[in-house]
Amino acid sequence: MNTSSSTFCAVPPGFRFHPTDEELVDYYLRKKVNSRRIDLDVIKDVDLYKIEPWDLQELCRIIGSEEQSEWYFFSHKDKKYPTGTRTNRATTAGFWKATGRDKAIYTKNELIGMRKTLVFYKGRAPNGQKSDWIMHEYRLETDENAAPQASVFMCCFLFLTCFNFLCIIFLPRT
């Protein structure tokens, strides 16, 4: 299975994909950036800036898995200005706004990446309306205090914080 392939394998019954931050960065993202084969194609490539978060659910669904409450995907970084370093996080319906500080991700006491938390706002800044969509954006990194590296790809983890949605997903089945 090639990571650049547009077809993705179906997974066996009961399959659950819950990688740790370390696994997302050190295995999946590192292999993607280095154009190396990933054993199981469950993380799809999408253009985050052309798709709204509510459309990502079906696009990033793992075929054959049960109901999902979280979605994973790779996306390229889009620059706000051609010669600048600022990332463009706008979509047609809104924008992703960073919140809090970036979290360092380590493996065996060695920094391997950073996690940025973003919230989706409908509309345009500064008057956007906060939504329940949250995304963790993972990037490779070697220096916690340095400016973000210009890596071509990032790995993203998307989930919805709406209480009603979580009740539907996590209620025990009878």
N, C-alpha and C positions, 0 to 999 in steps of 0.2 A: 504494500500500500504506500503510495507516494503522497507526501504532504501537499503537493501541488495539484493532486487529483481533485476533480470536482465530484467524484462519487465517494461516498463514505460507507463503511461497512456497518451492518446491523450488529447489535450486541446481543449476547445471550440473555434469556429471562433472568431477572433479578440483578442485572448489572447496575451498579451505582458508581458514578464517577465523582469522587470527592478528594481531589488532590490537595496536598498541603501547599502553602505558599512556596516552600522550598522546592517541592516537586514541580510546580508550575514554572518556576524560574529556571532551576538547574537542569531539568530534563526537557520539558516541552518547549519553552521559549528559547533556550540555548540551541536545541536541535533545529528549531525553525530558523533562527538567525543564521545558523551555519549551513542551512540547506541540507540537513541530514534527515534520514528516514525516521519517522515516529512509528513505533510498533502498532499502535491502534489509532486510526484516524477518527478521533471523537471531537477534536477542536477544529472548527471550520475557519476559513479565511473570509472576512467580511470587510466592507468599507464602512466603518463606524460612522463616518460623517455624512453618508448618503442614506442612512437607515435610522428610523426612530426606534427607541428602546422597545416599544410594544410590538414592533415588527420583527425584532431579533429573536423573540421566543420561538416562533415556528422555524425560522431560518437556522437557528443553532440547536434545534432539538436533536437529541441523540436517538437515532432510529432504533426501535426495538426496546428502548428503556421505558420505564413507567413514567407517570406524571412527573414533570420536572418543576422545581421551584428556583432553579439557578441555571445559568447558561454560561458557557465558556466560548471564547472565540479569539482569533488572532486578527489584528488590524495593523495597518501601516500608520505611521505618525504623519499627520498633515500639518505643515507649517502655516502659520498665519500670514507670514510674509516670505517671499522667496529667499531672501538673504538673511532672514532673522532666525532666532532660536525658539521663539514662542510657538506653542502648539495651538492649532486651530481645533476647537472642540465644538463647533456649531453644526447643527443639523438644520433641516428645513423648518421644523416645528419648534426648535429650542436650542439649548446649549448645555454642555456638561460643565459644572463648576467644581473646582477642587475645594475640598474641605479638610481641615486639620493639617497635620504635618505628615510628610511621607514616612513610612515605616521601613526600616532596614530589614532585609532578609538575609540570614546567615546560614551557612552549612559548615559544620566543624569549625566554628569561630572565624570563618572567612566570609566577608561580605560578597554576595553574589548578585543582589538586585535590590530594587526598591518597590514599594507598593504605595500608590497614590489612590486615595478615596475621592470619588466624584459623585455629585448629586445632579440629576437631570432637572432643568428648569424649562418650563414651556414659555414661549415668547422670546423676547430679546432683552439682553442686559441693558440697563440695571433693573428693569421692571418685570423680570421673569417670575413665573409662579412655580414654586417648589413642587416637585412631584415625589412619588414614592419610589422612584427608580434610583438604585444605588449601583455604582460600578467600582470595582477595584481594578486599577490599571497597573500591570507589572512590567518592569523594564530591567534589563541587565545593567549592573552598576558595579564599579570596583572601589569607589570612594564616596562615602556617605555625605561628605560636605561639598563635593564637586557639583558643578552644573550638570543636569541630566545629559547623558550621552546621546549622540545622534543615531541611535539604533534605528534600523529601518522598521522593525516590527515591535509590537507590544502584545502581551497576552492580557485578555480582559475577562473578568468574572462579573456577571450581571445578575442582580436579584431585585425583587420587589419587596418593600417593607410594609406594605398595606396589611393591616391586621386581618381583615376579612379574607384576603387572598391566602394568607398563611393558615388560617383556620381550615379552609377548604383543602389545602395540600396536606396538612399534618393531622387531620382528624383520623382516629383509628378506623379502619374499615371493618364493618360487621358482616 
